[in-house]
Amino acid sequence: MAILRFAVFRLLTMLATLAVVSVLIFAIINLPPGDYLSNQINELRATGQSNGIAKAEFLRTEYSLDQPLWKQYMIWMGFFPGPHGFSGMIQGEFGWSFEFDKPVADLVGGALWMTILVNLAAVLFIYAIALPLGVIAAARSKTWIDYTSAFVGYLGLATPNFLLALILFYYGNRYLNLPIGGLMDPKFEGEPMSFDKMKSVLIHLIIPTFVIGTSGAAAMMQRLRANLLDELGKPYVETARAKGMRESSMLVKYPLRVAFNPFVADIGTLIPSLISGSVLVSVVLGLQTIGPVLLTALKSQDLFLSAFVLMFVALLTLIGTLVSDVLLALLDPRIRFGGRDK
Amino acid sequence: MTILPDGRYIDDKPYERDTGAEVRHAELDMSNARLLWIRFKQHRLGLVSGLFLLFSYLILPFAGFVSPYTANERLEDYLYHPPQLVRLFHEGQFIGPYVYKTEARMNLEEFAWEYEADTSTPAPLEFFCEGSEYRLAGLFKTNKHLFCAPEGATVFLWGSDRLGRDVFSRIFYGAQLSLTVGLVGITVSFVIGIVLGSIAGYFGGFLDWVINRVIEILRSLPELPLWLALSAAVPSHWGPVSVFFIISIILGILDWPGLARAVRSKFLSLREEEFVRAAEMMGAKPGRVIKKHLLPNFLSHLIASATLSIPAMILGETALSFLGLGLRAPAVSWGVMLNDAQNLASIEIYPWTAIPMMPIVVVVLAFNFFGDGLRDALDPNRS
């Protein structure tokens, strides 16, 4: 029960955070002077085309861009009725993309799932790499394994993601015959899910996952190593060894379990940087995630589109943090009951 | 051994002065800064990185002098010129550093520029020669260069780019922006972080609650999309200098929460100490207590951790410029240069356009090692 209460409490905090974030995002999006439609109207005026103006003016009132900013926000969120009644984010109406002349929901539909997929793959990759390497680096500290992994980790931290992506792409294609660009073979695009399509997506995922995950995995590995090293010096480890326990089973049974906590907690702080990385890498590699969509939307001041993508990215991060918090509470009773003393 | 009337024991042997003590425990008399330096010196990698960084920053004002060309000087006849080797021996004879003259040819089958070197006649490099005009340290107009290309030849140590500009020279000019963007950004983040962190930690209560929530929210958001959104708001008609400052400020604005949190937790523990109470009793105002009594306690640690967050800003600037939302041409930064190497084709055919990546990796690594060394040296609980 305690865990349920904790989860509900965290969920409520998350919703409150999301509300604040929405204000922040809306404010940032509206920072540049003018908006897509008023820019378009000015341009049309300047070139003397009058028939487009009427349409743009119509869209302006249709999406209430002529209202004061706070009212625009309320209508966008769905707290206030717009020209067509309540139709905002909470009602599931994401608005209209002026640049692409399509509803935002149609435009980003598939990309949302791909974004989740790419980030999920990166998280799995990080765990799969950091856990064994971190343990080995700690157990065999100050040997070549330790130094090599530290060196690779530093290099991963220092190389700009996007360049690593380009270089790996080039060599991966050249020597391993890995496909270039996109998240699936073009022939599967728009097709229903099938085994072949799945396979194609998986092969295409290899390099992006590697690129997005490397720096995170390096950081996580170092953290696990440090925590494990701290534990390895403690008397209970000595006791276990003195009793004649095998090194490997001793390691897994006691110190690793203690050192595991930060390992789970860290994913919460890692997710923001993962998502940042995935946006950047998607732009460079042309993955069909929301990264490239966000970039074009921001460059052309496509208000609703960029606001929606930013909201989605924030939501994804918050959900990731929520999941990691709940997992941590499951793992560690001290956190579960921590809220009650004082 | 004598026993005094009051029952105490006294050793009769003469007092022996421990003459070697000053020498053996010299560190007990040393100043704090000196101790720090001694501990820092032991961290070899940190020391080397620190010297390298010092050198890199010192060379910035002289970028124009070191580089043979200026940043936006175009040699239209030498587009995508591959890196040239500076040779010393010609036909087994030492004749000093020289290059070969090259001639461009368009390969019409692969649509790539090819260059043919005329290996019969060496063209020796010129030193302390006159080239195109630039401003030394941004102040003095001069046209002296450390070395320049001989008449009729070129010297592209690291090749030339799409417009026939020298990559080597542009890396030096780019360093001026790429290396300082982190410093400006960290200053912004430092000021905001210390002010908000100390307010939250010192006063507590409602202010603490509000600042803490802001920190949590900012920390839970992905940085890059927000950077993108903020820099997309920079008007396109602004000059390079204003864009540079606004981008650094944007990078700093999202970086302060980590610092503020560290400051806050330190303040929370130090606030209860006696020396703080004593200062308050004597009537010191909060501003004075914070500035004179609390901050000096851990300012050095803050500086060390700030050093570790400069690389993130350098990488951030690179990413933004690379995506076309950061600094813009004609400004030169490493990110702007890499913008040219954006597609696979240029990496495959003209790999040297990706050379600006090397200084980025080296500088980021150096900052990491330097920060690590500094942190280790400052840590009193070090084993």
Chai-1 contact restraints between the chains, C-beta under 6 A:
chainA,res_idxA,chainB,res_idxB,connection_type,confidence,min_distance_angstrom,max_distance_angstrom,comment,restraint_id
A,T17,B,I217,contact,1.0,0.0,6.0,A-B,restraint_1
A,V20,B,I217,contact,1.0,0.0,6.0,A-B,restraint_2
A,I28,B,A229,contact,1.0,0.0,6.0,A-B,restraint_3
A,L31,B,A233,contact,1.0,0.0,6.0,A-B,restraint_4
A,P32,B,A233,contact,1.0,0.0,6.0,A-B,restraint_5
A,A158,B,V361,contact,1.0,0.0,6.0,A-B,restraint_6
A,A158,B,V364,contact,1.0,0.0,6.0,A-B,restraint_7
A,A158,B,L365,contact,1.0,0.0,6.0,A-B,restraint_8
A,T159,B,V361,contact,1.0,0.0,6.0,A-B,restraint_9
A,P160,B,L315,contact,1.0,0.0,6.0,A-B,restraint_10
A,P160,B,T318,contact,1.0,0.0,6.0,A-B,restraint_11
A,F162,B,F322,contact,1.0,0.0,6.0,A-B,restraint_12
A,L163,B,M357,contact,1.0,0.0,6.0,A-B,restraint_13
A,L166,B,I347,contact,1.0,0.0,6.0,A-B,restraint_14
A,Y170,B,L344,contact,1.0,0.0,6.0,A-B,restraint_15
A,Y170,B,I347,contact,1.0,0.0,6.0,A-B,restraint_16
A,P272,B,P222,contact,1.0,0.0,6.0,A-B,restraint_17
A,I275,B,P222,contact,1.0,0.0,6.0,A-B,restraint_18
A,S276,B,P222,contact,1.0,0.0,6.0,A-B,restraint_19
A,S276,B,E223,contact,1.0,0.0,6.0,A-B,restraint_20
A,S276,B,L224,contact,1.0,0.0,6.0,A-B,restraint_21
A,V279,B,L224,contact,1.0,0.0,6.0,A-B,restraint_22
A,V279,B,P225,contact,1.0,0.0,6.0,A-B,restraint_23
A,L280,B,L224,contact,1.0,0.0,6.0,A-B,restraint_24
A,L280,B,A319,contact,1.0,0.0,6.0,A-B,restraint_25
A,L298,B,L228,contact,1.0,0.0,6.0,A-B,restraint_26
A,L298,B,A229,contact,1.0,0.0,6.0,A-B,restraint_27
A,L298,B,A232,contact,1.0,0.0,6.0,A-B,restraint_28
A,L310,B,P225,contact,1.0,0.0,6.0,A-B,restraint_29
A,V313,B,P222,contact,1.0,0.0,6.0,A-B,restraint_30
A,V313,B,P225,contact,1.0,0.0,6.0,A-B,restraint_31
A,A314,B,L221,contact,1.0,0.0,6.0,A-B,restraint_32
A,T317,B,S220,contact,1.0,0.0,6.0,A-B,restraint_33
A,T317,B,P222,contact,1.0,0.0,6.0,A-B,restraint_34
A,T321,B,S220,contact,1.0,0.0,6.0,A-B,restraint_35
